[in-house]
Each structure stands twice: as structure tokens, then as C-alpha cells.
Amino acid sequence: MASATSRTGLVGLGSRCHAWIAAAGGWGMSNAGLVTGRGESLLIDTLYDLRLTKAMLDELTPLTAAAPISTVVNTHGNGDHWFGNQLVAHAEIIAARGSMADMRQVGPAEMLTLTGLDSPAGHFARRIFGRFDYTGIEPVLPNRVFDGETVLDIGGTEVRLIDVGPAHSAGDTIVHVPSAGTVFTGDIVFARATPIVWHGPFTRWLAACDLLLGLDADIIVPGHGPVTTKQAVREIRDYLEFVHEQAHARFTAGMPVMDAARAIRLGRFADLAESERLAVNVHTVYRELDPALPPLDGPGLFGCMAELCGDV
Ligand SMILES: [Zn+2]
């Protein structure tokens, strides 16, 4: 199956791999995956709240009854990929070292604070995250950390974990199942939506795209959006190169960062969803070019995106 599909819910990808594709796209509506072997399976990511994660686990039951989830990989440290961990706390939970740092920095308590702010950032956060319930979530962090690459044997199915970060976040794990020609990319790939460079550097994300394009894997399960192909990886790569070039030129010209974000015309990328992420992406380029620029905190970054999409 090398073609893109718009199916949602549980999507079979051959005998060993399944994708869990969020019914609606957008902020926080993340995907997950399941790799099955003899007598056990690997879950790739949990979801943004307990209700969503439980609904997914219930739908996976026909598969996991015979092959219980023994291992979980959190692809990275954004909450929409791990806040449901407490429902699979019996498993070995694995993440890249950088992802642990992100998880410690922003947990459910920080999201409750952000979405409760009386400010443009808070208003914007409530608009995009209001569908999620962060109450009652106990942060369950991974109990196994890896650096670089590691290989898992899930009941006879070989699974390769590769940390391609820092890029989207401080640690970004892609999950490659060679025998199924499938790769679960976490948020290194957004299908039909704008990538957001929370961390960078851009060069690491471009290298991650090149690594994905070089893999013997035609089926791409993105962190957000429908199951897709390498064409989506090429589009992400093109967007990142375009934005870096555009922001770099304005930085060199001495333009303030938000003026640059407002001035950039996205052209063929204008139709990608969540285009306001450009504000964060331009900030990240500016900080790469001038490391003395202070980083913005969560409310600062969401405030910039609120401004760019006219929420102020
Ligand atoms: Zn995500």
C-alpha cells in the first residue's frame, strides 16, 4: 500500500502494523500506531487525554487480546503523544533522552495553566485545545531511555527506533518496521498541515527528512493527518527550506521577528492547515541566527501565533 489514504480510526497496514488515525485533524489530534508480534505488541504513542487514549485502547482490543501491549514508545515529549501513558503504565515505556526533558518541562499542569490564562495566548490555547481534558492526568514518564538508535524485538518483529532530534522537539523518535515497509514518524511529518519547529535546528529536521526518504519504507504514518507516502516528507522538507530562507533574508535585513512572520507570503504552502505556526518557525530561525535572543516560553509562543492568526 504505497498510496495515501484518508481513512481514520484503526487502519491496517499489512499483517504486523496498524495506525490509529485521529478522526479530525488539527492541534493536538495526534495519531498512534501498533506493531504486533507473537504474543506481544508495541504501542507507538498515547493520546492527549485519558478519554481519547481509552477509546483507542478499546478499539485495539481485538488485536491486543492475543498480543498484549508489552512496550510503548513515546515518539517525543509533546503531551499529545504521551499524556495517556498512565493507561499503559504496566508496559515498558521508551523514549529518547531529549524527550524526557520536554516531558518534565510541560506536563498536564502546564497545559491547564496555559489554557486558563486571561490573555490572547490563553484565548488561542482554549480555542485549539478546548476539546481536550487535562484534568486527572498523572504524568507517567518513560522508564527506559535510549540515545541515538536502538532495535526492539517485539515477538519476532524487528522494530528500529531512531532519534532524529532535536528537530521538532528536543528528541524525535521515528519507528521503522523494516519487514512491513512502514515508518511511524511522530511529528517529523505532519500530513496536510504546517510543521512546527519548537526546538530545531532546521538542519536536523532536514536531515531527518533525508533519512526518511532513504529508508526502504513506502508507508508513512505521520504524527498528525492521514497515512501517507514519501511525498509528504518531500513537502515538509520543501516548507522548512522555504521558511528558513525567507526568515533568514529578513533577519539579515534587520526586520523584527514578528514583522518577518507577518511579511512572509507562504505561496504554495498557504493551504496547509495551522499556518499560524509560521510565527514559531520564524522565531526558531531567528534564534538559530542569533543565539543571544532569549527563548520565548509557552505563553509567549502561543501569544505570537494568536497574533498571527488575528486572535488578539
Ligand atoms: Zn503532535
Residues whose N, C-alpha, C, O or C-beta is under 5 A from the ligand:
A	BS01	ZN	S30 N78 D80 D187 G223
